[in-house]
Amino acid sequence: MADDVFLALSNPVRRRLLELLAGGPRTAGDLAAQFALSRPAVAEHLQVLRRAALVRDEPAGRQRHYHLTPEPLAVVGDWLHPFERFWRDRLRTLADILEEDPMTGTTTATISVDQFVAAPPARVWRALTDPQLLARWWAPGDIAPVVGHRFHLEMPGWGAIACEVVEAEPEQRLVYTFNGDWTLAWRLVPEGAGTRVFLDHSGFDLDDGRGRAAFERMGPGWRDQVLPELAALAADLPDSMD
């Protein structure tokens, strides 16, 4: 079955047929009209997709409608999963987003980090929102996951940094302002027995020398030190603090 799926996907015509069917059922004539191929040639490609159980056809009067059946594509995702780490590291530097304010012309940037944690979301959430745990992997501070809560983080070399929680969805999303200019948005997504942690640290003013320097320094810091420390701490926490 898996071999049939990979064979079906090996041809660009068949991949395009799947893309077309992802938009909804189509007749054989509709599909054939999208290619510079004869109708019998397109029919042969549809047969390959049908043998792989990637499409099914139903009679509708004098025509047959083809439908996408995407479930077999799961084998492709399963096969690719062990290789994800090779492109995650390569692509993560491309995730830093540049934006220009059309009103002021100011260029701002966002550091985006993607970190897998071998712990369920509940443990990661505790590490993000418990003041004692936060101090162990990042900085001391009187944080609380309550919208409107104002707190301070004691950052080495910076002193007490004023923050305010603007979003809090337990075990899913936490967003707070940082130093009045920046925003830290944390998003937790279950992945297998662990959690994929996404951080967007936004608001860096690249037109300001200090803002650009902070952006260039903090990206590697988040990726190579701070979030790995969060991952290590959360992985070692018990499931309950009781």
BARO-510388 format. One record per residue: residue in one letter; x, z, y of N, C-alpha, C, CB in turn. Coordinates in nm, 3 decimals. Each point is the difference from the previous one (the first is absolute). Glycine has a CB too. Layout:
! BARO-510388
A,X,Z,Y,X,Z,Y,X,Z,Y,X,Z,Y $
...
END
This chain:
! BARO-510388
M,0.083,0.000,-0.121,-0.083,0.000,0.121,0.087,0.000,0.125,-0.181,0.122,-0.124 $
A,0.283,-0.032,0.128,0.087,0.005,0.117,0.075,-0.130,0.018,0.023,0.247,-0.030 $
D,0.024,-0.306,-0.082,0.071,-0.127,0.010,-0.088,-0.109,0.059,0.140,0.066,-0.197 $
D,-0.269,-0.066,0.159,-0.093,-0.099,0.055,-0.014,0.015,0.151,-0.123,-0.003,-0.218 $
V,0.120,0.129,0.265,-0.014,0.025,0.144,0.122,-0.051,0.074,-0.143,0.202,-0.047 $
F,0.262,-0.168,-0.003,0.122,-0.044,0.069,0.013,-0.153,-0.004,0.111,0.218,-0.060 $
L,-0.151,-0.280,-0.052,0.002,-0.145,-0.007,-0.095,-0.060,0.102,0.059,0.012,-0.244 $
A,-0.177,0.047,0.256,-0.099,-0.052,0.095,0.052,0.008,0.143,-0.183,0.070,-0.156 $
L,0.255,0.037,0.187,0.049,0.019,0.137,0.126,-0.080,0.030,-0.099,0.226,-0.006 $
S,0.158,-0.286,-0.094,0.126,-0.072,0.021,-0.017,-0.131,0.076,0.083,0.103,-0.208 $
N,-0.207,-0.152,0.218,-0.024,-0.129,0.065,-0.064,0.021,0.137,-0.026,-0.109,-0.226 $
P,0.077,0.044,0.331,-0.054,0.021,0.136,-0.145,-0.046,0.014,0.230,-0.027,0.087 $
V,-0.271,-0.075,-0.164,-0.139,-0.045,0.008,-0.092,0.110,-0.051,0.071,-0.240,-0.030 $
R,-0.032,0.303,-0.080,-0.085,0.106,-0.055,-0.001,0.123,0.090,0.048,-0.085,-0.231 $
R,0.064,0.114,0.293,0.001,0.113,0.095,-0.093,-0.029,0.118,0.237,0.058,-0.067 $
R,-0.236,-0.183,0.113,-0.088,-0.036,0.112,-0.147,0.005,-0.043,0.181,-0.146,0.095 $
L,-0.210,0.107,-0.218,-0.139,0.009,-0.049,-0.048,0.146,0.002,0.038,-0.204,-0.146 $
L,0.049,0.296,0.106,-0.038,0.141,0.003,-0.025,0.047,0.143,0.133,0.040,-0.209 $
E,-0.049,-0.086,0.302,-0.020,0.037,0.140,-0.134,-0.051,0.052,0.248,-0.005,0.035 $
L,-0.284,-0.117,-0.073,-0.128,-0.055,0.044,-0.117,0.078,-0.060,0.107,-0.226,0.021 $
L,-0.094,0.262,-0.148,-0.110,0.073,-0.065,-0.009,0.144,0.047,0.028,-0.146,-0.198 $
A,0.080,0.198,0.257,-0.007,0.136,0.055,-0.100,0.006,0.115,0.239,0.040,-0.066 $
G,-0.269,-0.154,0.127,-0.097,-0.005,0.108,-0.143,-0.011,-0.048,0.173,-0.103,0.139 $
G,-0.193,0.088,-0.271,-0.135,-0.010,-0.055,-0.009,-0.113,-0.101,-0.093,0.093,0.211 $
P,-0.016,-0.100,-0.288,-0.017,-0.105,-0.102,0.003,-0.139,0.062,-0.134,0.160,-0.137 $
R,0.190,-0.255,0.064,0.007,-0.139,0.044,-0.030,-0.091,-0.118,0.170,0.058,0.179 $
T,-0.226,-0.175,-0.149,-0.022,-0.099,-0.107,0.132,-0.072,-0.028,-0.244,-0.030,0.068 $
A,0.249,-0.037,-0.183,0.120,-0.075,-0.036,0.026,-0.109,0.104,-0.040,0.047,-0.245 $
G,-0.067,-0.111,0.293,0.016,-0.104,0.100,0.056,0.055,0.130,-0.188,-0.123,-0.104 $
D,0.140,0.240,0.147,0.052,0.063,0.122,0.148,0.030,-0.014,-0.226,0.100,0.045 $
L,0.265,-0.050,-0.162,0.140,0.035,-0.021,0.088,-0.125,-0.005,-0.073,0.205,-0.124 $
A,0.026,-0.308,0.053,0.079,-0.123,-0.012,0.023,-0.065,0.136,-0.092,-0.033,-0.230 $
A,-0.005,0.049,0.321,0.011,-0.063,0.131,0.112,0.062,0.085,-0.244,-0.050,-0.011 $
Q,0.297,0.165,-0.031,0.105,0.066,0.076,0.140,-0.049,-0.037,-0.149,0.198,0.015 $
F,0.157,-0.290,-0.113,0.131,-0.044,-0.049,0.010,-0.152,0.000,0.014,0.206,-0.141 $
A,0.108,-0.253,0.153,0.026,-0.143,-0.013,0.024,-0.032,-0.147,0.099,-0.011,0.234 $
L,-0.190,0.055,-0.317,0.007,-0.019,-0.145,-0.133,-0.057,-0.047,0.167,0.190,-0.027 $
S,-0.163,-0.250,-0.092,-0.126,-0.048,-0.057,-0.083,0.120,-0.047,0.110,-0.218,-0.070 $
R,-0.240,0.195,0.060,-0.087,0.108,-0.046,0.036,0.044,-0.142,-0.181,-0.089,0.147 $
P,0.214,-0.003,-0.241,0.041,0.046,-0.133,0.125,0.086,0.004,-0.101,-0.205,-0.094 $
A,0.195,0.175,0.185,0.122,0.081,0.008,-0.032,0.142,0.046,0.133,-0.207,0.050 $
V,-0.223,0.218,0.048,-0.040,0.133,0.046,-0.075,0.073,-0.111,-0.013,-0.082,0.237 $
A,-0.067,0.009,-0.313,-0.074,0.060,-0.112,0.096,0.058,-0.103,-0.189,-0.162,0.037 $
E,0.302,0.095,-0.060,0.098,0.052,-0.095,0.059,0.132,0.049,0.053,-0.235,-0.072 $
H,-0.026,0.243,0.201,0.051,0.125,0.055,-0.104,0.112,-0.012,0.145,-0.131,0.160 $
L,-0.270,0.097,-0.138,-0.106,0.100,-0.016,-0.010,0.048,-0.144,-0.125,-0.105,0.190 $
Q,0.152,0.016,-0.284,-0.002,0.038,-0.142,0.109,0.103,-0.029,-0.091,-0.227,-0.061 $
V,0.209,0.206,0.119,0.109,0.096,-0.020,-0.039,0.136,0.057,0.169,-0.186,0.009 $
L,-0.229,0.187,0.109,-0.044,0.126,0.060,-0.108,0.066,-0.082,0.057,-0.090,0.223 $
R,-0.144,0.009,-0.283,-0.106,0.056,-0.083,0.056,0.062,-0.127,-0.159,-0.170,0.092 $
R,0.261,0.105,-0.153,0.062,0.056,-0.121,0.069,0.133,0.030,0.031,-0.232,-0.089 $
A,0.016,0.247,0.212,0.063,0.126,0.041,-0.101,0.102,0.046,0.202,-0.126,0.064 $
A,-0.332,0.091,-0.071,-0.110,0.088,0.042,0.005,0.032,0.148,-0.003,0.096,-0.228 $
L,0.069,-0.183,0.307,0.007,0.021,0.144,-0.119,-0.061,0.073,0.247,0.004,-0.018 $
V,-0.318,-0.095,-0.046,-0.122,-0.056,0.056,-0.105,-0.010,-0.110,0.131,-0.130,0.174 $
R,-0.254,0.127,-0.132,-0.111,-0.027,-0.091,-0.092,-0.101,0.067,0.014,0.232,-0.105 $
D,-0.086,-0.308,0.027,-0.090,-0.099,0.058,-0.142,0.023,-0.051,0.189,-0.166,0.017 $
E,-0.283,0.135,0.070,-0.142,0.017,-0.033,-0.074,-0.127,0.040,0.012,0.253,0.034 $
P,-0.105,-0.298,-0.119,-0.080,-0.118,0.036,-0.098,0.034,0.111,0.023,-0.089,-0.234 $
A,-0.039,-0.005,0.326,-0.097,0.014,0.108,-0.062,-0.138,0.022,0.129,0.194,0.110 $
G,-0.238,-0.220,-0.182,-0.058,-0.133,0.005,0.092,-0.100,-0.067,-0.121,0.057,0.212 $
R,0.156,-0.164,-0.140,0.087,-0.102,-0.056,0.147,0.028,0.029,-0.186,-0.164,0.025 $
Q,0.214,0.276,0.037,0.138,0.034,0.035,0.043,0.129,-0.069,-0.027,-0.116,0.221 $
R,0.157,0.140,-0.217,0.054,0.125,-0.052,0.073,0.070,0.114,0.022,-0.094,-0.235 $
H,-0.051,0.221,0.252,0.064,0.079,0.103,0.111,0.085,-0.062,-0.215,0.004,0.135 $
Y,0.330,-0.006,-0.071,0.114,0.078,-0.048,0.012,0.128,0.081,0.119,-0.209,-0.072 $
H,-0.090,0.318,0.001,0.012,0.132,0.060,0.137,0.058,-0.033,-0.251,0.036,-0.016 $
L,0.309,0.036,0.111,0.125,0.069,-0.025,-0.026,0.127,-0.081,0.097,-0.092,0.215 $
T,-0.015,0.116,-0.317,-0.003,0.128,-0.074,0.141,0.060,0.011,-0.184,-0.082,-0.164 $
P,0.207,0.165,0.265,0.136,0.042,0.035,0.060,0.109,-0.090,-0.058,-0.061,0.229 $
E,-0.022,0.122,-0.315,0.050,0.114,-0.077,0.131,-0.029,-0.076,-0.236,0.074,-0.021 $
P,0.250,-0.191,-0.043,0.127,-0.025,-0.072,0.123,0.000,0.090,-0.131,-0.132,-0.163 $
L,0.113,0.115,0.293,0.116,0.001,0.090,0.068,0.136,0.004,-0.110,-0.177,0.136 $
A,0.044,0.280,-0.190,0.061,0.133,-0.001,0.131,0.001,-0.077,-0.227,0.102,0.017 $
V,0.239,-0.190,-0.117,0.123,-0.002,-0.079,0.118,-0.042,0.088,-0.131,-0.053,-0.209 $
V,0.104,-0.030,0.311,0.107,-0.042,0.090,0.048,0.118,0.084,-0.097,-0.234,0.008 $
G,0.001,0.312,0.043,0.037,0.118,0.077,0.078,0.100,-0.083,-0.201,-0.034,0.140 $
D,0.158,0.053,-0.266,0.072,0.092,-0.088,0.143,-0.046,-0.025,-0.217,0.060,-0.109 $
W,0.233,-0.192,0.094,0.133,-0.054,-0.026,0.091,0.012,0.123,-0.101,-0.159,-0.167 $
L,0.043,0.141,0.286,0.078,0.003,0.123,0.038,0.142,0.043,-0.114,-0.209,0.067 $
H,0.035,0.308,-0.110,0.016,0.136,0.053,0.144,0.052,-0.009,-0.235,0.042,-0.065 $
P,0.306,-0.057,-0.049,0.137,0.054,-0.007,0.096,-0.064,0.099,-0.042,0.047,-0.237 $
F,0.006,-0.164,0.290,0.091,-0.072,0.090,-0.026,0.029,0.147,0.015,-0.177,-0.173 $
E,-0.122,0.255,0.204,-0.038,0.020,0.138,0.111,0.062,0.084,-0.233,0.024,-0.077 $
R,0.310,0.066,0.014,0.103,0.070,0.077,0.104,-0.096,0.057,-0.034,0.200,-0.144 $
F,0.053,-0.316,0.080,0.101,-0.093,0.048,-0.038,-0.063,0.134,0.063,-0.044,-0.237 $
W,-0.194,0.019,0.256,-0.036,-0.062,0.127,-0.050,0.102,0.102,-0.054,-0.208,-0.123 $
R,0.015,0.329,0.080,-0.043,0.099,0.098,0.113,0.034,0.097,-0.162,0.094,-0.168 $
D,0.283,-0.068,0.114,0.113,0.035,0.086,0.038,-0.117,0.089,0.082,0.160,-0.173 $
R,-0.093,-0.282,0.120,0.040,-0.117,0.079,-0.099,-0.026,0.113,0.110,-0.097,-0.202 $
L,-0.238,0.126,0.177,-0.101,-0.033,0.098,-0.030,0.112,0.099,-0.096,-0.150,-0.168 $
R,0.140,0.270,0.135,-0.044,0.112,0.084,0.051,-0.012,0.143,-0.005,0.143,-0.202 $
T,0.125,-0.201,0.223,0.048,-0.016,0.137,-0.084,-0.101,0.077,0.230,0.059,-0.077 $
L,-0.298,-0.150,0.004,-0.087,-0.097,0.067,-0.133,0.062,0.041,0.109,-0.181,-0.130 $
A,-0.134,0.303,0.084,-0.127,0.065,0.032,0.000,0.063,0.138,-0.032,0.042,-0.241 $
D,0.148,-0.038,0.307,0.004,0.052,0.136,-0.067,-0.100,0.092,0.214,0.128,-0.046 $
I,-0.321,-0.086,0.109,-0.087,-0.090,0.074,0.030,0.006,0.149,-0.177,0.029,-0.174 $
L,0.189,-0.146,0.234,0.019,-0.009,0.144,-0.130,-0.044,0.065,0.246,-0.054,-0.029 $
E,-0.284,0.120,0.136,-0.121,-0.036,0.072,0.029,-0.003,0.149,-0.144,0.101,-0.181 $
E,0.075,-0.190,0.250,0.017,-0.007,0.146,-0.134,0.029,0.066,0.188,-0.168,-0.021 $
D,-0.186,0.263,0.115,-0.120,0.035,0.076,-0.028,-0.113,0.100,0.044,0.251,-0.027 $
P,-0.159,-0.321,0.015,-0.027,-0.113,0.090,-0.017,0.042,0.145,-0.106,-0.116,-0.191 $
M,0.073,0.244,0.215,-0.021,0.047,0.136,0.131,0.033,0.070,-0.222,0.089,-0.071 $
T,0.314,-0.025,-0.004,0.124,0.046,0.062,0.121,-0.083,-0.041,-0.097,0.227,0.005 $
G,0.085,-0.303,-0.113,0.113,-0.075,-0.050,0.100,0.085,-0.075,-0.031,-0.153,0.188 $
T,-0.001,0.281,-0.207,0.090,0.091,-0.071,0.001,-0.031,-0.148,-0.042,0.176,0.172 $
T,0.162,-0.181,-0.230,0.013,-0.025,-0.144,0.014,0.133,-0.072,0.107,-0.224,0.043 $
T,-0.197,0.250,-0.137,0.007,0.122,-0.079,0.022,-0.036,-0.146,-0.151,0.119,0.163 $
A,0.197,-0.022,-0.239,0.032,-0.024,-0.140,-0.053,0.112,-0.086,0.205,-0.128,0.067 $
T,-0.224,0.097,-0.194,-0.047,0.096,-0.098,0.094,0.001,-0.120,-0.239,-0.034,0.075 $
I,0.279,0.153,-0.116,0.075,0.015,-0.124,-0.101,0.020,-0.112,0.204,0.099,0.120 $
S,-0.200,-0.184,-0.221,-0.091,0.011,-0.114,0.080,0.029,-0.125,-0.165,-0.159,0.108 $
V,0.128,0.266,-0.179,0.072,0.043,-0.118,-0.097,0.012,-0.116,0.169,0.122,0.142 $
D,-0.123,-0.163,-0.259,-0.078,0.003,-0.123,0.081,0.077,-0.103,-0.116,-0.224,0.051 $
Q,0.065,0.341,-0.094,0.075,0.088,-0.090,-0.088,0.040,-0.119,0.138,0.087,0.194 $
F,-0.089,-0.110,-0.315,-0.073,0.050,-0.117,0.039,0.144,-0.025,-0.011,-0.231,-0.101 $
V,-0.091,0.314,0.069,0.022,0.140,-0.030,-0.057,0.028,-0.139,-0.008,0.065,0.247 $
A,0.089,-0.006,-0.332,-0.043,0.030,-0.137,-0.080,0.130,-0.002,0.202,-0.121,-0.093 $
A,-0.312,0.120,0.165,-0.089,0.116,0.010,-0.136,-0.050,0.045,0.192,0.159,0.053 $
P,-0.301,-0.092,-0.093,-0.133,-0.044,0.044,-0.021,0.024,0.149,-0.087,0.050,-0.229 $
P,-0.013,-0.117,0.288,-0.023,0.014,0.145,-0.019,0.144,0.047,-0.102,-0.222,-0.009 $
A,0.043,0.307,-0.075,-0.023,0.138,0.042,0.131,0.070,0.032,-0.207,0.008,-0.140 $
R,0.309,-0.032,0.058,0.130,0.063,0.025,0.068,-0.058,0.124,0.024,0.040,-0.246 $
V,-0.033,-0.170,0.264,0.059,-0.063,0.118,-0.069,0.050,0.126,0.060,-0.203,-0.136 $
W,-0.191,0.215,0.129,-0.076,0.049,0.116,0.044,0.140,0.039,-0.196,-0.141,-0.069 $
R,0.219,0.228,-0.031,0.048,0.134,0.031,0.136,-0.005,0.067,-0.128,0.090,-0.194 $
A,0.215,-0.177,0.146,0.133,-0.011,0.059,-0.007,-0.048,0.145,0.093,-0.048,-0.227 $
L,-0.193,-0.033,0.260,-0.016,-0.051,0.135,-0.064,0.100,0.095,-0.018,-0.226,-0.097 $
T,-0.067,0.314,0.044,-0.085,0.082,0.087,0.024,0.150,-0.008,-0.166,-0.176,-0.023 $
D,0.247,0.221,-0.071,0.031,0.142,-0.010,0.127,0.027,0.083,-0.107,0.017,-0.232 $
P,0.099,0.071,0.333,0.116,0.022,0.087,0.127,0.039,-0.075,-0.160,0.068,0.176 $
Q,0.149,0.018,-0.276,0.119,0.043,-0.073,0.061,-0.116,-0.078,-0.096,0.231,-0.017 $
L,0.012,-0.316,-0.043,0.052,-0.113,-0.075,0.056,-0.106,0.094,-0.166,0.045,-0.182 $
L,0.098,-0.068,0.295,0.048,-0.098,0.097,0.141,0.035,0.046,-0.237,-0.042,0.075 $
A,0.263,0.171,-0.055,0.132,0.043,0.046,0.108,-0.027,-0.104,-0.110,0.174,0.138 $
R,0.071,-0.184,-0.265,0.099,-0.018,-0.106,0.048,-0.145,-0.010,-0.105,0.189,-0.123 $
W,0.016,-0.285,0.159,0.045,-0.139,-0.012,0.021,-0.071,0.134,-0.120,-0.007,-0.216 $
W,0.067,0.068,0.326,0.018,-0.067,0.128,0.031,0.097,0.114,-0.153,-0.176,-0.080 $
A,0.049,0.246,0.133,0.022,0.086,0.117,-0.102,0.113,0.001,0.094,-0.196,0.131 $
P,-0.055,0.314,-0.080,-0.096,0.110,0.015,-0.106,-0.036,0.104,0.178,0.166,-0.064 $
G,-0.300,-0.119,0.038,-0.107,-0.025,0.096,-0.130,0.057,-0.049,0.115,-0.205,0.074 $
D,-0.203,0.240,0.021,-0.128,0.062,-0.034,-0.108,-0.106,-0.020,0.065,0.204,0.131 $
I,-0.040,-0.298,-0.219,-0.093,-0.109,-0.026,-0.123,0.049,-0.074,0.191,-0.160,-0.007 $
A,-0.303,0.091,0.026,-0.124,0.026,-0.074,-0.080,-0.130,0.001,-0.003,0.251,0.063 $
P,-0.056,-0.289,-0.177,-0.072,-0.128,-0.008,-0.140,0.009,0.058,0.133,-0.055,-0.203 $
V,-0.140,0.081,0.333,-0.128,0.015,0.070,0.006,-0.087,0.126,-0.035,0.238,-0.090 $
V,-0.061,-0.327,0.103,-0.002,-0.088,0.118,-0.008,0.084,0.127,-0.110,-0.183,-0.135 $
G,0.197,0.152,0.230,0.005,0.074,0.126,0.099,0.114,-0.001,-0.233,-0.061,0.033 $
H,0.287,0.095,-0.151,0.097,0.109,-0.009,0.130,-0.039,0.070,-0.103,0.076,-0.217 $
R,0.148,0.009,0.307,0.125,-0.023,0.071,0.107,0.091,-0.059,-0.124,-0.067,0.211 $
F,0.240,0.011,-0.234,0.107,0.077,-0.061,0.134,-0.051,0.050,-0.142,0.043,-0.205 $
H,0.248,0.024,0.163,0.136,-0.039,0.039,0.086,-0.016,-0.124,-0.024,0.120,0.221 $
L,0.114,-0.216,-0.217,0.101,-0.017,-0.103,0.136,0.030,0.062,-0.140,-0.173,-0.123 $
E,0.217,0.258,0.057,0.132,0.038,0.050,0.102,-0.100,-0.054,-0.065,0.245,0.012 $
M,0.103,-0.340,0.072,0.089,-0.107,-0.042,0.144,0.031,0.045,-0.190,-0.167,0.012 $
P,0.284,0.168,-0.104,0.140,0.028,0.038,0.049,-0.096,0.108,0.043,0.086,-0.231 $
G,0.011,-0.028,0.339,0.050,-0.081,0.110,-0.106,-0.044,0.099,0.173,-0.076,-0.153 $
W,-0.300,0.094,0.117,-0.110,-0.040,0.088,-0.077,0.120,0.052,-0.017,-0.214,-0.125 $
G,0.016,0.323,0.047,-0.080,0.115,0.037,-0.142,-0.011,-0.054,0.139,0.028,0.203 $
A,-0.231,0.042,-0.137,-0.140,0.003,-0.043,-0.072,-0.126,0.049,0.000,0.252,0.003 $
I,-0.051,-0.331,-0.097,-0.069,-0.124,0.033,-0.151,0.021,-0.014,0.199,-0.137,-0.078 $
A,-0.273,0.108,0.185,-0.145,0.017,0.000,-0.066,-0.111,-0.082,0.011,0.112,0.227 $
C,-0.106,-0.073,-0.311,-0.074,-0.094,-0.086,-0.148,0.035,0.003,0.203,-0.033,-0.149 $
E,-0.286,-0.064,0.112,-0.144,0.024,-0.011,-0.058,-0.087,-0.110,-0.014,0.059,0.245 $
V,-0.064,0.004,-0.333,-0.062,-0.072,-0.111,-0.117,-0.083,0.052,0.070,0.180,-0.162 $
V,-0.071,-0.310,0.130,-0.109,-0.087,0.045,-0.085,-0.052,-0.117,0.141,-0.065,0.196 $
E,-0.088,0.070,-0.318,-0.077,-0.038,-0.119,0.045,0.088,-0.115,-0.027,-0.240,0.080 $
A,-0.068,0.281,-0.164,0.032,0.080,-0.118,-0.105,-0.023,-0.107,0.115,0.174,0.144 $
E,-0.078,-0.250,-0.247,-0.085,-0.020,-0.117,0.076,0.055,-0.119,-0.112,-0.208,0.098 $
P,0.072,0.325,-0.150,0.077,0.068,-0.104,0.042,-0.092,-0.113,-0.121,0.206,0.057 $
E,0.251,-0.199,-0.086,0.063,-0.073,-0.111,-0.006,-0.152,0.018,-0.061,0.189,-0.149 $
Q,0.028,-0.234,0.272,-0.006,-0.144,0.025,0.075,-0.042,0.126,-0.219,-0.001,-0.116 $
R,0.193,0.066,0.227,0.056,-0.048,0.127,0.017,0.116,0.098,-0.107,-0.226,-0.036 $
L,0.223,0.227,0.101,0.030,0.099,0.103,0.071,-0.072,0.114,0.016,0.190,-0.171 $
V,-0.068,-0.174,0.293,0.059,-0.066,0.116,0.014,0.103,0.112,-0.101,-0.225,-0.065 $
Y,0.221,0.229,0.125,0.017,0.088,0.116,0.096,-0.062,0.100,-0.045,0.201,-0.145 $
T,0.023,-0.165,0.271,0.090,-0.045,0.106,0.126,0.084,-0.005,-0.194,-0.074,0.145 $
F,0.301,0.019,-0.087,0.130,0.066,-0.006,0.071,-0.025,0.133,0.014,-0.025,-0.255 $
N,0.007,0.130,0.331,0.073,-0.008,0.126,-0.073,-0.083,0.107,0.209,0.023,-0.131 $
G,-0.339,-0.044,0.114,-0.078,-0.071,0.101,0.010,-0.150,-0.004,0.030,0.195,0.137 $
D,0.077,-0.251,-0.195,0.020,-0.144,-0.001,-0.019,-0.062,-0.139,0.157,0.030,0.191 $
W,-0.126,0.045,-0.294,0.000,-0.054,-0.136,-0.121,0.048,-0.078,0.250,-0.009,0.006 $
T,-0.282,-0.064,-0.111,-0.106,0.038,-0.093,0.054,-0.013,-0.141,-0.182,-0.075,0.160 $
L,0.158,0.178,-0.242,0.037,-0.003,-0.140,-0.127,-0.008,-0.083,0.213,0.133,0.044 $
A,-0.226,-0.240,-0.120,-0.119,-0.021,-0.085,0.044,0.000,-0.145,-0.117,-0.133,0.181 $
W,0.069,0.231,-0.257,0.031,0.013,-0.142,-0.120,-0.045,-0.082,0.160,0.191,0.047 $
R,-0.138,-0.274,-0.149,-0.108,-0.045,-0.087,0.044,0.019,-0.145,-0.082,-0.168,0.173 $
L,-0.005,0.230,-0.253,0.031,0.029,-0.140,-0.090,-0.085,-0.090,0.071,0.236,0.059 $
V,-0.010,-0.307,-0.152,-0.074,-0.087,-0.092,0.041,0.035,-0.143,-0.014,-0.187,0.174 $
P,-0.080,0.230,-0.260,0.037,0.030,-0.139,0.060,-0.123,-0.068,-0.182,0.173,-0.010 $
E,0.287,-0.150,-0.067,0.063,-0.109,-0.075,0.046,0.056,-0.134,0.073,-0.119,0.213 $
G,-0.149,0.087,-0.319,0.031,0.055,-0.130,-0.012,0.151,0.003,0.152,-0.193,-0.049 $
A,-0.048,0.262,0.000,0.002,0.146,0.005,0.059,0.053,0.130,0.018,0.002,-0.248 $
G,0.019,-0.092,0.339,0.061,0.041,0.125,-0.077,-0.045,0.122,0.216,-0.007,-0.115 $
T,-0.145,-0.004,0.226,-0.062,-0.033,0.128,0.093,-0.094,0.078,-0.123,0.222,0.005 $
R,0.064,-0.324,0.052,0.074,-0.086,0.091,-0.025,0.053,0.142,-0.019,-0.205,-0.156 $
V,0.125,0.244,0.224,-0.010,0.055,0.135,0.041,-0.108,0.100,0.050,0.236,-0.084 $
F,-0.138,-0.263,0.179,0.028,-0.096,0.106,0.007,0.076,0.133,-0.117,-0.189,-0.128 $
L,0.226,0.168,0.200,0.015,0.060,0.132,0.018,-0.109,0.104,0.103,0.208,-0.101 $
D,-0.181,-0.201,0.209,0.019,-0.086,0.117,0.034,0.090,0.118,-0.161,-0.177,-0.088 $
H,0.284,0.164,0.135,0.046,0.076,0.117,0.003,-0.098,0.115,0.140,0.164,-0.139 $
S,-0.240,-0.158,0.226,-0.018,-0.102,0.102,0.023,0.055,0.141,-0.164,-0.114,-0.150 $
G,0.180,0.018,0.246,0.009,0.036,0.140,0.139,-0.007,0.060,-0.191,0.141,-0.042 $
F,0.287,-0.199,-0.030,0.136,-0.011,0.055,0.003,-0.107,0.109,0.099,0.074,-0.222 $
D,-0.053,-0.038,0.339,0.012,-0.093,0.112,0.137,-0.066,-0.007,-0.158,0.139,0.144 $
L,0.160,-0.265,-0.188,0.128,-0.069,-0.017,0.058,-0.047,0.133,-0.075,-0.070,-0.225 $
D,-0.002,0.077,0.332,0.053,-0.035,0.131,0.075,0.116,0.064,-0.186,-0.161,0.028 $
D,0.177,0.277,-0.090,0.070,0.118,0.047,0.119,0.024,-0.094,-0.213,0.101,0.100 $
G,0.330,-0.080,-0.044,0.120,0.017,-0.082,-0.011,0.115,-0.098,0.130,-0.093,0.186 $
R,-0.186,0.204,-0.142,-0.014,0.115,-0.088,-0.102,-0.027,-0.111,0.061,0.151,0.191 $
G,-0.169,-0.223,-0.154,-0.100,-0.034,-0.101,0.056,-0.092,-0.106,-0.176,0.027,0.172 $
R,0.254,-0.126,-0.130,0.061,-0.091,-0.097,0.099,0.073,-0.090,-0.030,-0.190,0.163 $
A,0.110,0.279,-0.103,0.097,0.076,-0.078,-0.069,0.088,-0.103,0.157,-0.004,0.194 $
A,-0.269,0.067,-0.152,-0.074,0.085,-0.094,-0.059,-0.083,-0.113,-0.053,0.158,0.186 $
F,0.001,-0.275,-0.153,-0.056,-0.089,-0.101,0.106,-0.039,-0.103,-0.166,-0.086,0.168 $
E,0.283,0.047,-0.121,0.105,-0.044,-0.091,0.055,0.115,-0.084,0.058,-0.179,0.162 $
R,-0.059,0.300,-0.108,0.052,0.115,-0.073,-0.102,0.057,-0.098,0.145,0.051,0.196 $
M,-0.272,-0.047,-0.155,-0.099,0.070,-0.081,-0.046,-0.081,-0.121,-0.072,0.116,0.205 $
G,0.076,-0.248,-0.197,-0.040,-0.079,-0.116,0.078,0.037,-0.124,-0.062,-0.183,0.152 $
P,0.195,0.173,-0.149,0.079,0.042,-0.116,-0.018,0.148,-0.035,0.165,-0.177,0.060 $
G,-0.183,0.260,0.042,-0.020,0.142,-0.028,-0.125,0.027,-0.081,0.118,0.049,0.210 $
W,-0.230,-0.112,-0.169,-0.123,0.017,-0.075,0.016,-0.052,-0.143,-0.132,-0.021,0.213 $
R,0.187,-0.100,-0.225,0.003,-0.067,-0.130,0.100,0.062,-0.098,-0.067,-0.206,0.118 $
D,0.183,0.239,-0.066,0.109,0.038,-0.089,0.018,0.150,-0.017,0.109,-0.207,0.066 $
Q,-0.171,0.285,0.023,0.020,0.144,-0.010,-0.131,0.078,-0.003,0.215,-0.030,0.117 $
V,-0.297,0.015,-0.013,-0.114,0.090,0.016,-0.106,-0.023,-0.109,0.043,0.005,0.247 $
L,-0.088,-0.130,-0.265,-0.104,-0.022,-0.100,0.049,0.023,-0.143,-0.103,-0.162,0.156 $
P,0.227,0.127,-0.190,0.048,0.039,-0.133,0.000,0.152,-0.021,0.141,-0.205,0.000 $
E,-0.114,0.283,0.107,-0.006,0.145,-0.013,-0.144,0.047,-0.021,0.204,0.021,0.145 $
L,-0.299,-0.085,-0.074,-0.142,0.029,-0.023,-0.035,-0.028,-0.146,-0.055,-0.055,0.240 $
A,0.100,-0.060,-0.292,-0.031,-0.038,-0.138,0.056,0.101,-0.099,0.000,-0.240,0.069 $
A,0.123,0.284,-0.046,0.062,0.095,-0.091,-0.072,0.134,0.001,0.219,-0.114,0.035 $
L,-0.257,0.160,0.085,-0.070,0.128,0.010,-0.136,-0.007,-0.068,0.119,0.048,0.215 $
A,-0.198,-0.151,-0.183,-0.135,-0.011,-0.057,0.006,-0.012,-0.152,-0.080,-0.108,0.211 $
A,0.180,0.038,-0.263,0.011,-0.016,-0.145,0.025,0.132,-0.069,0.086,-0.230,0.035 $
D,-0.022,0.325,0.035,0.033,0.130,-0.061,-0.107,0.107,0.022,0.237,-0.057,0.033 $
L,-0.337,0.028,0.050,-0.102,0.100,0.028,-0.092,0.018,-0.121,0.009,-0.058,0.245 $
P,-0.059,0.179,-0.264,-0.103,0.021,-0.104,-0.131,-0.066,0.045,0.109,0.220,-0.074 $
D,-0.198,-0.244,-0.020,-0.129,-0.062,0.035,-0.086,0.093,0.085,0.010,-0.133,-0.211 $
S,0.013,0.263,0.201,-0.078,0.095,0.080,0.094,0.105,0.055,-0.207,-0.039,-0.139 $
M,0.177,0.086,0.260,0.081,0.105,0.063,-0.054,0.140,-0.032,0.059,-0.160,0.185 $
D,-0.168,0.165,-0.264,-0.058,0.130,-0.032,0.093,0.081,-0.090,-0.230,-0.098,0.023 $
END
